[in-house]
Amino acid sequence: MSDDRDQPPESAVRAAQDVRVVVGRLRRRLRSVSDADDITLSQASVLARLVKDGPAATSVLATAEGVRHQSMAATVVALERLGLVARRPDPTDRRRRLVALTAAGRARAEGDRQARQEWLAAALGERCTEKERQTVIAAMAVLERVTHT
């Protein structure tokens, strides 16, 4: 039988629920702002990762995104068909191929990121007080710490 001391505090359970719900809504809203109607969230995430980290092997992308290699391979094929990524030989190991952004893929990822950034900054500027914005900044630092434990 579990002990009450093993359970998280009620405030932690409430905070977890609230964060999950709000993050889900925010993701959907940010997605609606960008041009991402023709690509999935996982495809958009891969584009963003390639912008941030540069070319990577499919297996590296799969690990970073927390999906199976087969799932990532399907995502990469779909992005290739859209002309957003291309596979190239790894300069350090010719047996491997790296997934890299095409010019169209980079423009797409950066344009989507810019549109989302502009919408969110405007929404925070219009709907929040300075004190509330400072609270959001502090809360993001806390969530960042939680995600890196």
N, CA, C and O of each residue as an XYZ file, in Angstrom:
596
protein
N       0.843     -1.175      0.000
C       0.000      0.000      0.000
C       0.892      1.244      0.000
O       1.890      1.295      0.720
N       0.535      2.234     -0.801
C       1.384      3.409     -0.880
C       1.083      4.371      0.249
O      -0.043      4.468      0.739
N       2.087      5.052      0.628
C       2.045      6.018      1.717
C       1.710      7.388      1.130
O       2.134      7.695      0.016
N       0.960      8.216      1.856
C       0.628      9.564      1.377
C       1.875     10.395      1.111
O       1.854     11.323      0.302
N       2.969     10.054      1.803
C       4.216     10.803      1.586
C       4.790     10.526      0.200
O       5.610     11.302     -0.291
N       4.368      9.423     -0.445
C       4.843      9.093     -1.787
C       4.105      9.886     -2.866
O       4.556      9.949     -4.010
N       2.995     10.480     -2.510
C       2.180     11.232     -3.466
C       2.662     12.682     -3.549
O       3.058     13.269     -2.542
N       2.625     13.257     -4.760
C       3.005     14.675     -4.864
C       1.976     15.546     -4.153
O       0.818     15.153     -4.016
N       2.389     16.716     -3.705
C       1.438     17.626     -3.057
C       0.291     17.975     -4.007
O       0.457     17.969     -5.227
N      -0.856     18.275     -3.439
C      -2.030     18.629     -4.251
C      -1.729     19.793     -5.183
O      -2.215     19.824     -6.314
N      -0.934     20.749     -4.720
C      -0.604     21.903     -5.563
C       0.238     21.469     -6.776
O       0.125     22.059     -7.850
N       1.071     20.450     -6.606
C       1.866     19.951     -7.727
C       0.974     19.285     -8.763
O       1.184     19.441     -9.966
N      -0.024     18.540     -8.292
C      -0.966     17.887     -9.204
C      -1.748     18.950     -9.968
O      -1.918     18.844    -11.183
N      -2.218     19.960     -9.270
C      -2.970     21.057     -9.917
C      -2.099     21.805    -10.912
O      -2.532     22.100    -12.026
N      -0.862     22.114    -10.507
C       0.054     22.827    -11.405
C       0.326     21.996    -12.656
O       0.356     22.536    -13.762
N       0.522     20.701    -12.492
C       0.786     19.819    -13.635
C      -0.392     19.825    -14.600
O      -0.198     19.907    -15.813
N      -1.596     19.740    -14.080
C      -2.786     19.755    -14.933
C      -2.897     21.082    -15.675
O      -3.129     21.111    -16.884
N      -2.732     22.167    -14.949
C      -2.860     23.496    -15.553
C      -1.800     23.719    -16.638
O      -2.112     24.221    -17.717
N      -0.563     23.348    -16.352
C       0.507     23.531    -17.330
C       0.220     22.711    -18.585
O       0.349     23.209    -19.703
N      -0.167     21.460    -18.393
C      -0.450     20.583    -19.537
C      -1.560     21.157    -20.411
O      -1.437     21.172    -21.636
N      -2.630     21.626    -19.802
C      -3.758     22.178    -20.557
C      -3.356     23.454    -21.292
O      -3.652     23.617    -22.475
N      -2.684     24.352    -20.586
C      -2.307     25.628    -21.198
C      -1.265     25.426    -22.300
O      -1.347     26.061    -23.352
N      -0.296     24.554    -22.069
C       0.713     24.298    -23.095
C       0.060     23.695    -24.338
O       0.422     24.049    -25.461
N      -0.888     22.798    -24.148
C      -1.610     22.226    -25.284
C      -2.350     23.291    -26.074
O      -2.293     23.313    -27.303
N      -3.043     24.170    -25.370
C      -3.762     25.262    -26.055
C      -2.794     26.192    -26.770
O      -3.035     26.608    -27.903
N      -1.693     26.513    -26.092
C      -0.702     27.405    -26.690
C      -0.111     26.784    -27.951
O       0.049     27.474    -28.959
N       0.214     25.504    -27.913
C       0.747     24.820    -29.102
C      -0.246     24.887    -30.257
O       0.132     25.174    -31.393
N      -1.520     24.621    -29.961
C      -2.534     24.666    -31.032
C      -2.656     26.086    -31.594
O      -2.779     26.266    -32.805
N      -2.622     27.081    -30.725
C      -2.757     28.471    -31.173
C      -1.543     28.896    -31.996
O      -1.682     29.538    -33.038
N      -0.353     28.533    -31.519
C       0.856     28.876    -32.260
C       0.877     28.181    -33.613
O       1.324     28.754    -34.607
N       0.399     26.963    -33.647
C       0.348     26.221    -34.910
C      -0.595     26.908    -35.892
O      -0.319     26.956    -37.090
N      -1.701     27.437    -35.389
C      -2.658     28.093    -36.279
C      -2.103     29.397    -36.847
O      -2.546     29.851    -37.902
N      -1.138     30.000    -36.157
C      -0.542     31.255    -36.607
C       0.445     31.026    -37.740
O       0.582     31.868    -38.627
N       1.135     29.887    -37.712
C       2.166     29.624    -38.725
C       1.542     29.021    -39.971
O       0.329     28.830    -40.058
N       2.397     28.732    -40.920
C       1.993     28.152    -42.198
C       1.964     26.632    -42.141
O       2.057     25.976    -43.178
N       1.837     26.064    -40.956
C       2.079     24.632    -40.771
C       0.895     23.740    -41.113
O       0.873     22.586    -40.685
N      -0.077     24.216    -41.856
C      -1.233     23.384    -42.181
C      -0.876     22.165    -43.010
O      -1.552     21.140    -42.919
N       0.172     22.255    -43.815
C       0.510     21.145    -44.695
C       1.550     20.197    -44.107
O       1.925     19.215    -44.748
N       2.026     20.488    -42.874
C       2.962     19.574    -42.226
C       2.469     19.263    -40.814
O       1.722     20.036    -40.214
N       2.903     18.121    -40.305
C       2.489     17.702    -38.961
C       3.344     18.404    -37.906
O       4.356     19.031    -38.218
N       2.911     18.282    -36.653
C       3.705     18.842    -35.555
C       5.081     18.197    -35.498
O       6.077     18.880    -35.257
N       5.146     16.869    -35.720
C       6.457     16.213    -35.670
C       7.349     16.688    -36.800
O       8.556     16.839    -36.610
N       6.782     16.926    -37.968
C       7.581     17.436    -39.076
C       8.084     18.850    -38.768
O       9.245     19.167    -39.027
N       7.223     19.684    -38.225
C       7.629     21.041    -37.844
C       8.719     20.996    -36.778
O       9.652     21.799    -36.802
N       8.600     20.063    -35.851
C       9.606     19.921    -34.798
C      10.957     19.514    -35.371
O      11.994     20.009    -34.928
N      10.952     18.620    -36.347
C      12.205     18.201    -36.986
C      12.837     19.381    -37.722
O      14.050     19.577    -37.644
N      12.038     20.160    -38.430
C      12.574     21.341    -39.117
C      13.225     22.290    -38.115
O      14.330     22.783    -38.341
N      12.531     22.538    -37.010
C      13.067     23.438    -35.983
C      14.371     22.877    -35.399
O      15.318     23.626    -35.156
N      14.415     21.578    -35.178
C      15.628     20.956    -34.626
C      16.792     21.082    -35.618
O      17.923     21.348    -35.212
N      16.523     20.897    -36.896
C      17.582     21.021    -37.892
C      18.091     22.457    -37.999
O      19.281     22.674    -38.230
N      17.206     23.436    -37.834
C      17.642     24.837    -37.813
C      18.578     25.044    -36.625
O      19.634     25.664    -36.752
N      18.182     24.525    -35.486
C      18.944     24.738    -34.246
C      20.254     23.961    -34.229
O      21.300     24.518    -33.896
N      20.206     22.672    -34.587
C      21.357     21.790    -34.403
C      22.131     21.467    -35.670
O      23.238     20.932    -35.599
N      21.567     21.783    -36.826
C      22.238     21.451    -38.078
C      21.916     20.041    -38.529
O      21.121     19.350    -37.891
N      22.529     19.602    -39.632
C      22.251     18.279    -40.186
C      22.477     17.170    -39.164
O      23.353     17.264    -38.305
N      21.661     16.112    -39.277
C      21.759     14.995    -38.328
C      21.307     13.709    -38.992
O      20.521     13.720    -39.939
N      21.813     12.613    -38.484
C      21.370     11.297    -38.944
C      19.944     11.066    -38.461
O      19.527     11.615    -37.442
N      19.207     10.254    -39.196
C      17.833      9.938    -38.815
C      17.774      9.351    -37.414
O      16.866      9.672    -36.647
N      18.729      8.498    -37.071
C      18.745      7.887    -35.731
C      18.942      8.937    -34.645
O      18.354      8.831    -33.568
N      19.760      9.944    -34.913
C      19.989     11.027    -33.946
C      18.713     11.851    -33.777
O      18.344     12.217    -32.661
N      18.053     12.135    -34.885
C      16.786     12.873    -34.824
C      15.737     12.085    -34.039
O      15.000     12.652    -33.232
N      15.676     10.778    -34.280
C      14.700      9.933    -33.582
C      14.935      9.984    -32.082
O      13.987     10.139    -31.312
N      16.176      9.858    -31.660
C      16.500      9.909    -30.233
C      16.140     11.272    -29.656
O      15.524     11.357    -28.594
N      16.521     12.331    -30.349
C      16.258     13.689    -29.859
C      14.766     13.977    -29.744
O      14.334     14.686    -28.835
N      13.981     13.428    -30.666
C      12.543     13.674    -30.663
C      11.772     12.646    -29.836
O      10.566     12.788    -29.636
N      12.459     11.619    -29.360
C      11.820     10.610    -28.526
C      10.863      9.701    -29.276
O       9.821      9.306    -28.753
N      11.232      9.371    -30.520
C      10.391      8.480    -31.334
C      11.239      7.325    -31.858
O      12.467      7.368    -31.795
N      10.579      6.304    -32.369
C      11.285      5.167    -32.960
C      11.943      5.585    -34.275
O      11.483      6.503    -34.953
N      13.005      4.905    -34.610
C      13.728      5.191    -35.844
C      12.806      5.107    -37.058
O      12.885      5.940    -37.961
N      11.926      4.093    -37.079
C      11.020      3.915    -38.211
C      10.070      5.104    -38.357
O       9.769      5.537    -39.470
N       9.605      5.623    -37.226
C       8.714      6.795    -37.267
C       9.451      8.011    -37.813
O       8.910      8.764    -38.622
N      10.692      8.196    -37.365
C      11.468      9.336    -37.850
C      11.782      9.178    -39.334
O      11.771     10.160    -40.077
N      12.061      7.948    -39.772
C      12.336      7.722    -41.195
C      11.130      8.146    -42.032
O      11.294      8.752    -43.091
N       9.924      7.833    -41.567
C       8.709      8.231    -42.291
C       8.560      9.752    -42.299
O       8.162     10.331    -43.310
N       8.873     10.392    -41.192
C       8.806     11.856    -41.109
C       9.785     12.482    -42.093
O       9.442     13.434    -42.795
N      10.992     11.955    -42.146
C      12.016     12.482    -43.053
C      11.599     12.298    -44.514
O      11.786     13.201    -45.329
N      11.043     11.151    -44.844
C      10.575     10.904    -46.222
C       9.509     11.937    -46.602
O       9.539     12.493    -47.700
N       8.573     12.188    -45.689
C       7.518     13.170    -45.967
C       8.108     14.565    -46.173
O       7.682     15.289    -47.072
N       9.072     14.940    -45.359
C       9.716     16.252    -45.516
C      10.522     16.331    -46.811
O      10.591     17.383    -47.446
N      11.125     15.217    -47.193
C      11.848     15.163    -48.477
C      10.894     15.386    -49.638
O      11.193     16.143    -50.561
N       9.745     14.723    -49.590
C       8.755     14.870    -50.676
C       8.278     16.305    -50.815
O       7.946     16.756    -51.911
N       8.247     17.025    -49.685
C       7.838     18.432    -49.719
C       8.989     19.356    -50.123
O       8.799     20.562    -50.279
N      10.174     18.785    -50.289
C      11.331     19.588    -50.677
C      11.925     20.396    -49.544
O      12.648     21.361    -49.787
N      11.630     20.016    -48.299
C      12.089     20.789    -47.145
C      13.395     20.260    -46.555
O      14.115     21.000    -45.886
N      13.704     18.988    -46.798
C      14.974     18.407    -46.369
C      15.547     17.569    -47.502
O      14.842     17.169    -48.429
N      16.829     17.319    -47.402
C      17.514     16.423    -48.343
C      18.491     15.576    -47.543
O      19.023     16.016    -46.524
N      18.720     14.363    -48.011
C      19.715     13.501    -47.360
C      21.023     13.613    -48.133
O      21.060     13.572    -49.363
N      22.096     13.758    -47.353
C      23.430     13.913    -47.938
C      24.398     12.966    -47.244
O      24.175     12.575    -46.098
N      25.465     12.599    -47.930
C      26.465     11.751    -47.265
C      27.085     12.479    -46.069
O      27.314     13.688    -46.115
N      27.354     11.726    -45.000
C      28.039     12.264    -43.826
C      29.512     12.435    -44.208
O      30.147     11.465    -44.622
N      30.064     13.631    -44.081
C      31.467     13.835    -44.486
C      32.464     13.034    -43.642
O      33.584     12.780    -44.085
N      32.063     12.636    -42.434
C      32.978     11.880    -41.574
C      32.783     10.370    -41.678
O      33.644      9.604    -41.246
N      31.653      9.934    -42.251
C      31.370      8.503    -42.384
C      30.479      8.318    -43.606
O      29.261      8.472    -43.512
N      31.061      7.994    -44.729
C      30.337      7.908    -45.999
C      29.239      6.849    -46.006
O      28.391      6.849    -46.898
N      29.244      5.949    -45.026
C      28.181      4.939    -44.958
C      26.879      5.547    -44.433
O      25.794      5.039    -44.713
N      26.994      6.629    -43.676
C      25.808      7.281    -43.092
C      25.343      8.420    -43.977
O      26.107      8.987    -44.758
N      24.060      8.736    -43.829
C      23.501      9.891    -44.526
C      22.937     10.840    -43.484
O      22.344     10.413    -42.493
N      23.124     12.113    -43.715
C      22.610     13.140    -42.825
C      21.388     13.805    -43.451
O      21.310     13.981    -44.667
N      20.456     14.163    -42.611
C      19.277     14.913    -43.039
C      19.615     16.387    -42.851
O      20.015     16.806    -41.765
N      19.454     17.161    -43.900
C      19.770     18.590    -43.852
C      18.613     19.389    -44.443
O      17.882     18.906    -45.307
N      18.465     20.592    -43.970
C      17.446     21.488    -44.518
C      17.826     21.913    -45.930
O      18.999     22.132    -46.231
N      16.837     22.024    -46.773
C      17.026     22.677    -48.065
C      16.815     24.175    -47.824
O      16.421     24.584    -46.732
N      17.073     24.971    -48.827
C      16.816     26.417    -48.697
C      15.337     26.654    -48.385
O      14.993     27.510    -47.569
N      14.471     25.885    -49.046
C      13.027     26.025    -48.791
C      12.682     25.601    -47.370
O      11.835     26.221    -46.726
N      13.329     24.554    -46.877
C      13.082     24.090    -45.518
C      13.516     25.115    -44.487
O      12.805     25.358    -43.512
N      14.675     25.716    -44.695
C      15.164     26.749    -43.760
C      14.236     27.963    -43.776
O      13.881     28.490    -42.722
N      13.847     28.402    -44.965
C      12.949     29.554    -45.074
C      11.619     29.255    -44.391
O      11.061     30.101    -43.693
N      11.125     28.047    -44.600
C       9.853     27.646    -43.992
C       9.946     27.648    -42.471
O       9.104     28.238    -41.793
N      10.967     26.990    -41.937
C      11.123     26.890    -40.482
C      11.315     28.271    -39.862
O      10.710     28.580    -38.835
N      12.141     29.090    -40.471
C      12.405     30.416    -39.913
C      11.193     31.334    -40.052
O      10.918     32.132    -39.157
N      10.467     31.228    -41.163
C       9.254     32.029    -41.332
C       8.183     31.642    -40.332
O       7.523     32.510    -39.761
N       8.001     30.344    -40.114
C       7.028     29.875    -39.132
C       7.408     30.343    -37.731
O       6.557     30.806    -36.972
N       8.694     30.220    -37.392
C       9.158     30.645    -36.070
C       8.921     32.142    -35.872
O       8.470     32.569    -34.809
N       9.220     32.918    -36.878
C       9.032     34.368    -36.795
C       7.550     34.728    -36.616
O       7.213     35.596    -35.811
N       6.681     34.067    -37.359
C       5.242     34.339    -37.244
C       4.739     34.000    -35.838
O       3.970     34.762    -35.252
N       5.169     32.870    -35.303
C       4.745     32.478    -33.950
C       5.284     33.448    -32.907
O       4.566     33.841    -31.987
N       6.551     33.834    -33.052
C       7.172     34.775    -32.113
C       6.436     36.116    -32.123
O       6.149     36.682    -31.069
N       6.136     36.615    -33.314
C       5.454     37.906    -33.428
C       4.055     37.840    -32.815
O       3.652     38.760    -32.104
N       3.312     36.766    -33.081
C       1.970     36.643    -32.522
C       2.029     36.590    -31.002
O       1.274     37.292    -30.330
N       2.918     35.766    -30.453
C       2.978     35.609    -29.000
C       3.429     36.902    -28.324
O       2.870     37.283    -27.295
N       4.416     37.572    -28.876
C       4.869     38.839    -28.293
C       3.745     39.876    -28.312
O       3.547     40.599    -27.335
N       3.012     39.948    -29.421
C       1.896     40.894    -29.508
C       0.806     40.549    -28.506
O       0.269     41.436    -27.843
N       0.472     39.259    -28.388
C      -0.569     38.838    -27.447
C      -0.161     39.147    -26.012
O      -0.974     39.642    -25.232
N       1.082     38.862    -25.657
C       1.550     39.169    -24.299
C       1.570     40.679    -24.063
O       1.250     41.145    -22.970
N       1.946     41.439    -25.091
C       1.972     42.895    -24.971
C       0.590     43.500    -24.812
O       0.410     44.457    -24.059
N      -0.395     42.943    -25.520
C      -1.751     43.490    -25.499
C      -2.575     43.017    -24.306
O      -3.376     43.780    -23.766
N      -2.387     41.772    -23.894
C      -3.291     41.166    -22.915
C      -2.731     41.059    -21.510
O      -3.448     40.666    -20.590
N      -1.462     41.401    -21.326
C      -0.839     41.238    -20.008
C      -0.235     42.552    -19.540
O       0.213     43.379    -20.335
N      -0.237     42.714    -18.240
C       0.462     43.857    -17.649
C       1.952     43.536    -17.603
O       2.355     42.394    -17.819
N       2.757     44.541    -17.322
C       4.193     44.314    -17.181
C       4.470     43.309    -16.061
O       5.331     42.441    -16.201
N       3.745     43.429    -14.966
C       3.934     42.497    -13.848
C       3.595     41.065    -14.274
O       4.299     40.126    -13.902
N       2.533     40.896    -15.043
C       2.165     39.563    -15.519
C       3.235     38.999    -16.462
O       3.556     37.812    -16.403
N       3.785     39.859    -17.332
C       4.842     39.396    -18.230
C       6.070     38.961    -17.440
O       6.716     37.974    -17.790
N       6.394     39.687    -16.383
C       7.523     39.296    -15.535
C       7.226     37.968    -14.826
O       8.131     37.161    -14.611
N       5.967     37.746    -14.467
C       5.570     36.470    -13.857
C       5.738     35.335    -14.858
O       6.204     34.255    -14.494
N       5.363     35.564    -16.115
C       5.535     34.547    -17.167
C       7.021     34.228    -17.323
O       7.391     33.058    -17.417
N       7.867     35.240    -17.351
C       9.310     35.019    -17.482
C       9.820     34.170    -16.316
O      10.599     33.240    -16.523
N       9.393     34.480    -15.112
C       9.813     33.701    -13.933
C       9.287     32.272    -14.001
O      10.001     31.328    -13.664
N       8.038     32.113    -14.438
C       7.447     30.774    -14.537
C       8.179     29.940    -15.581
O       8.360     28.738    -15.387
N       8.600     30.550    -16.676
C       9.327     29.810    -17.710
C      10.667     29.318    -17.164
O      11.113     28.223    -17.507
N      11.308     30.123    -16.318
C      12.574     29.694    -15.711
C      12.332     28.476    -14.809
O      13.145     27.552    -14.783
N      11.236     28.477    -14.087
C      10.901     27.334    -13.235
C      10.635     26.102    -14.091
O      11.157     25.026    -13.798
N       9.834     26.240    -15.142
C       9.534     25.101    -16.018
C      10.790     24.587    -16.717
O      10.942     23.382    -16.918
N      11.675     25.485    -17.081
C      12.949     25.069    -17.688
C      13.732     24.204    -16.703
O      14.302     23.183    -17.086
N      13.758     24.610    -15.447
C      14.454     23.841    -14.419
C      13.803     22.470    -14.237
O      14.498     21.467    -14.079
N      12.470     22.429    -14.258
C      11.735     21.159    -14.111
C      12.066     20.212    -15.250
O      12.218     19.010    -15.031
N      12.177     20.731    -16.449
C      12.405     19.859    -17.605
C      13.843     19.361    -17.703
O      14.121     18.450    -18.482
N      14.743     19.928    -16.947
C      16.151     19.520    -17.004
C      16.586     18.788    -15.745
O      17.732     18.910    -15.313
N      15.678     18.035    -15.164
C      16.055     17.278    -13.956
C      16.350     15.854    -14.282
O      16.682     15.073    -13.390
